[in-house]
Amino acid sequence: MIWTRRRFLRSALTGAVVLPLATKGLTSSLFAATNPATTAENVALFEELERASFDFFWHEADPRTGLVRDRAIAEGGDVRTVSSIAATGFGLTALCIGHQNNYGDRQEITARVRKTLHFLAHQAPQVHGFLYHFVDMQTSKRRLNSEISPIDMSILLCGALTCREYFQDEQIRRDATQLYNRVDWPWALNGGDTFAMGWIPEMGFSSVRWDTYCESNMLYLLAMGSTTHPIPVQCWHSIRRPWIAYDNIRFISTPAPLFIHQFSHAWFDFRDKEDDYTDYFQNSVLASRAHRKFCLKLSDKFPSYSKSIWGITASDSSTGYVVWGGPPKQGPIDGTIVPAAAAGSLPFLFNESATVLKNLREKYGEKVWKRYGFVDAFNPLTGWVSPDVLGIDLGISMVMAENARTQMVWNTFMRNPEVRTAMDIAGFHSPGPYNTEYALAASSQTNSDNQQ
């Protein structure tokens, strides 16, 4: 799996269709006057999903280091020892959710967070404050010849900073702060205005950069908000933000899987905010709507997709890990369903995403639901089912489910003063009025889709 998403993005970042402007879409149905996530049926669904995900992050982490397996057998009992710092970042956030919802003994959860952050801050090998992407979960030694990855370090830090604000524990706060403050963000710019995609000791920095809109909003904001090694605001403005079009929907994106519109939003609350370029929350609403329409159009060839079951993002496949999705079409799409695609879209397209999860649970049951929840992916047309779950996919599913029903992760993470400072530096402010004509057109099209 090493570099898989990054290799894809190397080509994707240069291939977007550029449009001169775009209009704003409809707000998520989640934030209507009555929150549909609080209905008894949805609460039960999210409780089941989040408890199963919590079990993964609890049982598939080393109890001494806190490092979380990159992937594990969906039924449990895995012996692989490769961890990822991204899965660990989601895991730290999962521990906050588990503590809040009493998914385990609260004292034991607090102790696990304390051990994890202390290990990461004082014992894990680091380069200019960055940790390697893939490491041994027992020793934290570099595995798979992996890279220093600024984006994966950002996911780890988002988890650490969530813990810093959630737990009223001096050691947790101290170690999380040390982990964040020691990161030398300008080093990873490698002399440019945008971040290098990665660094490996054998070859140095990658020539490809995080210079186009994707999940990297979190990376730039964390770096701008640093009180010890900040990057200049010019870096934020140096990111290319191309517009792509699908049917009557236009939004900022590259030709890339749906996860790029989800990951930063797991922690950063972009609701009711915009910068000089767009309203990023609304942008993800539009991207989610476009993806659903994309799947519906695929249903003629792949009847596994419908208005009630859809979702493709980077995941396992019958031939290995694949970066696929759309629009536009990416990868060898074959009818595979990826539950994390819909789960990660819950805050943006709540009713449609929740419907997918309910239907997957009811229609396929134990074929796709195991000890840790939904398997990473499966293909109803061929009968193939992934034997594994992935930490980052369970993580985005769990965090977005919790944000949908309580906004707890958003509310906790956004208390970090560095985060608020970074958004001020980037120029975020209250959004202007929506384009009513476009909103009505989008609503009409969505209603038409729902009737198909």
Stockholm file with secondary structure:
# STOCKHOLM 1.0

chainA/1-452         MIWTRRRFLRSALTGAVVLPLATKGLTSSLFAATNPATTAENVALFEELERASFDFFWHEADPRTGLVRDRAIAEGGDVRTVSSIAATGFGLTALCIGHQNNYGDRQEITARVRKTLHFLAHQAPQVHGFLYHFVDMQTSKRRLNSEISPIDMSILLCGALTCREYFQDEQIRRDATQLYNRVDWPWALNGGDTFAMGWIPEMGFSSVRWDTYCESNMLYLLAMGSTTHPIPVQCWHSIRRPWIAYDNIRFISTPAPLFIHQFSHAWFDFRDKEDDYTDYFQNSVLASRAHRKFCLKLSDKFPSYSKSIWGITASDSSTGYVVWGGPPKQGPIDGTIVPAAAAGSLPFLFNESATVLKNLREKYGEKVWKRYGFVDAFNPLTGWVSPDVLGIDLGISMVMAENARTQMVWNTFMRNPEVRTAMDIAGFHSPGPYNTEYALAASSQTNSDNQQ
#=GR chainA/1-452 SS CTTHHHHHHHHHTTCCCCCSCCCCCCCCGGGSSSCGGGSHHHHHHHHHHHHHHHHHHHHTBCTTTCCBBSEEETTSCCCCCEEEHHHHHHHHHHHHHHHHTTSSCHHHHHHHHHHHHHHHHHTSCCBTTBCBSEEETTTCCBCTTCCBCHHHHHHHHHHHHHHHHHCCCHHHHHHHHHHHHTCCHHHHHTTSSSEESCEETTTEECSCEECBSSTTHHHHHHHHHCSSSCCCTHHHHTSBCCEEEETTEEEECCSCCGGGGTTGGGTSCCTTCBCSSCCHHHHHHHHHHHHHHHHHHHTTTCTTCCSSSCCCCSBCCTTSCBCCBTTTTBSCCCSCBCHHHHHTTTTTSHHHHHHHHHHHHHHHGGGTEETTEECSCEETTTTEECSEEEHHHHHHHHHHHHHHHTCHHHHHHTTCHHHHHHHHHHTCBCCCCCCHHHHHHHHHHHHHHHHC
#=GC SS_cons         CTTHHHHHHHHHTTCCCCCSCCCCCCCCGGGSSSCGGGSHHHHHHHHHHHHHHHHHHHHTBCTTTCCBBSEEETTSCCCCCEEEHHHHHHHHHHHHHHHHTTSSCHHHHHHHHHHHHHHHHHTSCCBTTBCBSEEETTTCCBCTTCCBCHHHHHHHHHHHHHHHHHCCCHHHHHHHHHHHHTCCHHHHHTTSSSEESCEETTTEECSCEECBSSTTHHHHHHHHHCSSSCCCTHHHHTSBCCEEEETTEEEECCSCCGGGGTTGGGTSCCTTCBCSSCCHHHHHHHHHHHHHHHHHHHTTTCTTCCSSSCCCCSBCCTTSCBCCBTTTTBSCCCSCBCHHHHHTTTTTSHHHHHHHHHHHHHHHGGGTEETTEECSCEETTTTEECSEEEHHHHHHHHHHHHHHHTCHHHHHHTTCHHHHHHHHHHTCBCCCCCCHHHHHHHHHHHHHHHHC
//
